[in-house]
Amino acid sequence: MAETPPINYGIALVGSGSATPKQRLTNDQLGLRVDTSDSWISSRTGIHSRRVIGSGETLTGLSVRAAQGATTFARWDPESIDLVILATSTPDDLFGSAPQIQAELGAKNAVAFDLTAACSGFLFALVTASQFLRNGSMRRAIVIGADQLTRWVNWDDRRSCVLFGDGAGAIALEATDINHDGVIAFSLKSDGSRGDCLNLPNVQNFQPLVEGLVHQTGGFLPIQMNGQEVYKFAVREVPSILEDLLSGSNVAPETLDWLLLHQANQRILDAVADRFSIPKTKVLSNLANYGNTSAATIPLMLDEAVQDGRIKRGDLIATSGFGAGLSWGAALLRWQGPI
Ligand code: UT7
């Protein structure tokens, strides 16, 4: 008996959206809090300011706005959405914030869940969502990357507090003809043996429970980061994974329209671009205005470049995320826009 061929759909990137908090914190303002300066931060990172969630705003609220933007862009009825994934390490609810977003979006037929992979989270979530679409079990997905790391930063540690900001970005993915596939290739990696370079650990505080037993109290320490180790990890692993992805897909670097990296440090973006001789004009960067928004950086940057017309229908994008875990990944994407 002949085997039934596997169902294999293409995945189109059909919409994008984003949202950032109102409060803007400049390098000069940070200099009033810790011993730092605009010139140090600008020259070592490329960051000039970042956004910080203030009263009246929530990460869930930003995520809903980003998801609404992507849904409207794609010209979808929210009830036609099958899947909502929120990539975040900082949910408003540790049980998961995606169902709240699903409800506020009016995506009442969608299943919704959170996914955590720190700064690689958006890419991991995009690939996860694309599997449901690829095999035909779902048709429409919203993938959100959102983080509020300013909640977990030690604002007296100048080695880390200058880097981070808050934000949310989202994309809309639709199952389509395999000949119009926009998720061309991907590679995802983890190395927990190096996880202590960057983490946000549970605080080890035990209290008496009943006679002879203790229980742990909830709570986390602020972000712990060895900046130099993370920097070395990024400039070694990101070019390596991108090189494997491009050569495995027979794509020459010069044929890329855009390099869209996790926005951690301008020096990392420049080093990766140099490795592939990609001109600065093709390297997307907005970290000067937002700093490192963790899982949000890639969709936030993507949405900005789509909205201002830099990214056009059919453009080929190499993207890479990296960060705590340690985790990292890369994908080769083609932007489609509304079908
Ligand atoms: O999503 C991933 C998240 N993490 C990252 O992306 C981190 C990647 N790493 C980096 O971006 C860089 O390592 C940093 C920007 C964090 C630090 O830059 P660096 O060039 O590696 O600086 P450093 O840690 O080697 O520090 C150099 C000097 C030190 O002074 P001494 O010991 O040489 O006298 C630091 O104390 O700079 C000092 N320093 C600062 N000075 C002013 C460190 N932070 C600051 C600061 N302002 N904010």
Boltz pocket constraint, residues with backbone or C-beta under 6 A from the ligand:
constraints:
  - pocket:
      binder: B
      contacts: [[A, 35], [A, 36], [A, 37], [A, 40], [A, 41], [A, 44], [A, 45], [A, 119], [A, 158], [A, 159], [A, 160], [A, 162], [A, 163], [A, 198], [A, 225], [A, 226], [A, 227], [A, 228], [A, 230], [A, 231], [A, 264], [A, 265], [A, 292], [A, 294], [A, 322], [A, 323], [A, 324]]
      max_distance: 6.0
